[in-house]
Amino acid sequence: MTIEITKDKNLTPRGDCIIGVNASKACYDLPDALKRLLKNENSVVKMSIMVNSKKYDFAAYGSPSLILTHKHDIVIRRSHFVCPRTLAIKCDKASNSLPKDIVQMLKEPDRKGVLLISVE
């Protein structure tokens, strides 16, 4: 299981881990300073998804194996698997753990969500 955000405007039924579409950024677009921090094996990556006043927190880890070059997607993985789409690994949550009220809000076409990323 993963948490995925994509620049694609629509999703298919197969996209069951996608929590955000029409994103403004993908791995490729992240600042170089953030990419350097993510590529440290000792990095703890703390993230929050914010929709209106609702906030959902989760954490994962960086890795020197991260590639961070995908131009359309960001994927946060529970596993150790790395590909150009992977932002972080060993995440403590997956898309199916998002609270139902946040999921419902994210389904609304005009609703915007924000992914906040900090690295320690």
CORUR-V662029 format. One record per residue. N is the residue number from 1. RES is the residue in one small letter. PSI is psi in whole degrees, -180 to 180 (* if undefined). BURIAL is I if it has 16 or more other ideal C-beta (glycine too) atoms within 10 Angstrom, else O. Layout:
# CORUR-V662029
[[N RES PSI BURIAL] [N RES PSI BURIAL]]
This chain:
# CORUR-V662029
[[1 m 150 O] [2 t 179 I] [3 i 124 I] [4 e 142 I] [5 i 137 I] [6 t 152 I] [7 k -15 I] [8 d 148 O] [9 k -22 O] [10 n 163 O] [11 l 156 I] [12 t 168 O] [13 p -25 O] [14 r -21 O] [15 g 56 O] [16 d -7 O] [17 c -1 I] [18 i 123 I] [19 i -10 I] [20 g 137 I] [21 v 167 I] [22 n 37 O] [23 a 155 I] [24 s -15 O] [25 k 154 O] [26 a -179 I] [27 c -43 I] [28 y -35 I] [29 d -7 O] [30 l 148 I] [31 p 145 O] [32 d -37 O] [33 a -40 O] [34 l -42 O] [35 k -41 I] [36 r -43 O] [37 l -41 I] [38 l -28 I] [39 k 10 I] [40 n 125 O] [41 e -16 O] [42 n 2 O] [43 s 133 I] [44 v 124 O] [45 v 112 I] [46 k 132 O] [47 m 154 I] [48 s 139 O] [49 i 124 I] [50 m 129 O] [51 v 115 I] [52 n -126 O] [53 s 1 O] [54 k 144 O] [55 k 138 O] [56 y 121 I] [57 d 146 O] [58 f 168 I] [59 a 154 I] [60 a -168 I] [61 y 152 I] [62 g 176 I] [63 s 141 I] [64 p -16 O] [65 s -10 O] [66 l 141 I] [67 i -45 O] [68 l 43 I] [69 t 0 O] [70 h 136 I] [71 k -1 O] [72 h -24 O] [73 d 158 I] [74 i 128 I] [75 v 128 I] [76 i 122 I] [77 r 146 I] [78 r -27 O] [79 s -174 O] [80 h 0 O] [81 f 137 O] [82 v 135 I] [83 c 179 O] [84 p -20 I] [85 r -14 I] [86 t 125 I] [87 l -38 I] [88 a 162 I] [89 i 173 I] [90 k 44 I] [91 c 145 I] [92 d -3 O] [93 k 170 I] [94 a 174 I] [95 s -32 I] [96 n -3 O] [97 s -3 O] [98 l 139 I] [99 p 143 O] [100 k -37 O] [101 d -36 O] [102 i -42 I] [103 v -46 O] [104 q -43 O] [105 m -41 O] [106 l -20 I] [107 k -18 O] [108 e 126 O] [109 p -33 O] [110 d 1 O] [111 r 139 O] [112 k 139 O] [113 g 156 I] [114 v 133 O] [115 l 116 I] [116 l 135 O] [117 i 128 I] [118 s 148 O] [119 v 130 I] [120 e * O]]
